[in-house]
Amino acid sequence: MFGVSIFSLFFSLSELWHQWIVKGPINGIWIKIVPKVIILSLIITLLLPHIIYYFADHYLVNHGYQVCEAASRSWLYIHKIVYVHPPQACYKTLVFP
């Protein structure tokens, strides 16, 4: 959502600038900066979740946490990963019907 908010902000600002303030073609620094920021925000939207997951997983595994497969869920692009410490806590904390 961070990248989407940056994209929305700069896209909206460029349109507001174009339609209400200048009332003509966009020129100057806007032509140089807005497309770059919009592309950067789309890249952030696609890559930032994977980068955060990689570093968080690496940090937690190095500090003795393990993934509790029984409590973790995954469906399409939605992932719920449960880390536990110590590993025996995985089965003690689960509630089975």
Solvent accessible surface area in square Angstrom, and as a share of the most:
residue,aa,sasa,rsa
1,M,180,0.80
2,F,124,0.51
3,G,1,0.01
4,V,61,0.35
5,S,60,0.39
6,I,38,0.19
7,F,62,0.26
8,S,52,0.34
9,L,99,0.49
10,F,48,0.20
11,F,100,0.42
12,S,55,0.35
13,L,71,0.35
14,S,7,0.05
15,E,71,0.32
16,L,72,0.36
17,W,79,0.28
18,H,54,0.24
19,Q,100,0.44
20,W,179,0.63
21,I,112,0.57
22,V,59,0.34
23,K,157,0.67
24,G,21,0.20
25,P,108,0.68
26,I,45,0.23
27,N,100,0.52
28,G,50,0.49
29,I,119,0.60
30,W,48,0.17
31,I,101,0.51
32,K,139,0.59
33,I,72,0.37
34,V,11,0.06
35,P,65,0.41
36,K,140,0.59
37,V,25,0.14
38,I,27,0.14
39,I,103,0.52
40,L,100,0.50
41,S,0,0.00
42,L,84,0.42
43,I,83,0.42
44,I,38,0.19
45,T,40,0.23
46,L,128,0.63
47,L,92,0.46
48,L,60,0.30
49,P,78,0.49
50,H,126,0.56
51,I,84,0.42
52,I,100,0.51
53,Y,113,0.43
54,Y,132,0.50
55,F,125,0.52
56,A,45,0.35
57,D,37,0.19
58,H,99,0.44
59,Y,127,0.48
60,L,42,0.21
61,V,79,0.45
62,N,96,0.49
63,H,103,0.46
64,G,37,0.35
65,Y,78,0.30
66,Q,96,0.43
67,V,55,0.32
68,C,3,0.02
69,E,134,0.60
70,A,46,0.35
71,A,16,0.12
72,S,21,0.14
73,R,152,0.55
74,S,81,0.52
75,W,167,0.59
76,L,132,0.66
77,Y,178,0.68
78,I,97,0.49
79,H,115,0.51
80,K,120,0.51
81,I,62,0.32
82,V,41,0.23
83,Y,47,0.18
84,V,17,0.10
85,H,103,0.46
86,P,69,0.43
87,P,54,0.34
88,Q,112,0.50
89,A,23,0.18
90,C,6,0.04
91,Y,153,0.58
92,K,166,0.70
93,T,93,0.54
94,L,39,0.20
95,V,139,0.80
96,F,145,0.60
97,P,180,1.13
